[in-house]
Amino acid sequence: METITNFISAINGVVWGTPMLILILGVGLFLSIGLKLMPILKLGTGFKLLWTGRIPDPDKKLKGEISPFNALMTSLSATIGTGNIAGVATAIFMGGPGALFWMWCTALVGMATKFAEAVLAVKYRETDADGNHVGGPMYYIKNGLGSKWTWLGTAFALFGALAGFGIGNTVQSNSVADALESNFGIPFWVTGVILMVLVGAVLMGGIKRIAEVAGKLVPLMTLFYLTAGIAVLIVYADQVPAAFALVIESAFNPVAAQGGFAGAAVWAAIRFGVARGVFSNEAGLGSAPIAHAAAQTNNPVAQGLVAMLGTFIDTIIVCSITGLAIIVSGAWTSGENGAALTSFAFSHAIPFGHYIVAIALAIFAFTTILGWSFYCEKCVQYLFGIKAVKPFRLIWTLVVPIGAISSLDFIWLLADTLNAMMAIPNLIALILLSPVVFALTKQYFADRKADESRR
């Protein structure tokens, strides 16, 4: 077992190493330039489309199963999770406050990546035997690049199907169980059983029920967490300007050891900021477009504008609140790491802060299980056909309590490795299909301009 672990560790060091981070950032920067910074400049347009896309189309004039709003919420259910609470804290613990700056940079170029993923997912989606729309990297690779590239789509689906059981299932249920046991004394197995029942009840309803739950739970939980985070910033309001200055300064200068912080070089800030940013918002990994492919829309670009908001909300808003709370409170020099660091920051600023973080972590992890179940399901469906969906849902549900009571060091390592390997086929496809994205985007905004001039 030790040999296998060492082998997987070596692969992990490669797939999450410098070349991969450069590739993810490079593709995002390439798409941003090709789109002439449109995702940043048209952020307001994205929010307008999100607001108008709250209600499902009753007349079915728009192709798809769920509203554009719920498609984004399903995507966010999988991305807003442990990465926003524990991941940000780990980035700051390992790379110093400057890591937050590099997370922001990752998000700004990641918006273009997420936009392109959703555009292609809707453009090349298919209708399965049940009449539901399915899409994602495996479909835009197959339908966009042609039959000679099908093996690449199959590789993505295989990596996604396997990675999900770790990164989107067992690791998440374990995080919930750990948070509830350490803060409320609830036994691990009790959490596992309750989670299994809840997940099973939602999953058996398919994407519509997942989207309904995500559409209600994700906005409420995000607002709850952000309110608590803003309360921390209000308590330390006099430290906020200095915190921003420290983030910028630390992004380009080494940080000396102080208190429980071991010190960090600039390279550490870049490495952990980018890595944790990608882990949090998943831009480039190819997971989110699977959800956006089910959106009710007749225009791929319109859904792309909604999809890119996921990266903005996840990293620029939620991760920033976590990171700034850790910095302004001085918790970053405490020596704590992960979720414990975020909990330390909140609990020293507001009453019951550690309970708030525990509840947020539990609910975010629960919604991540739901979001990733859909991603994995579509990967399994692509590989084995629609008959594999119901057995998959049953297996996924039964694995939840196993994760809650198990030691997951190896599972985490394997899933983290496969998660990165999902990005490789997806990034190749994004580069090769970028002319399609650019052409569709140009046509969309030309048509909007023409419509406005006729009014």
Secondary structure, DSSP 8 states (H G I E B T S, - for coil): -HHHHHHHHHHHHHHTSHHHHHHHHHHHHHHHHHTTTHHHHTHHHHHHHHHHTSS--TT--S-SSB-HHHHHHHHHHHHSSHIIIIIHHHHHHHH-THHHHHHHHHHHHHHHHHHHHHHHHHHT-EE-TTS-EE-SHHHHHHHHH-GGGHHHHHHHHHHHHHHHHIIIIIHHHHHHHHHHHHHH---HHHHHHHHHHHHHHHHTTHHHHHHHHHHHHHHHHHHHHHHHHHHHHHHTGGGHHHHHHHHHHHHHS-B--BTTB--B-HHHHHHHHHHHHHHHH-TTTS-HHHHHTTBS-S-HHHHHHHHTHHHIIIIIIIIHHHHHHHHHTTGGGSS--HHHHHHHHHHTTSTTHHHHHHHHHHHHHHHHHHHHHHHHHHHHHHHH-GGGHHHHHHHHHHHHHHHHHS--HHHHHHHHHHHHHHHHHHHHHHHHTHHHHHHHHHHHHHHHHHHHHH-
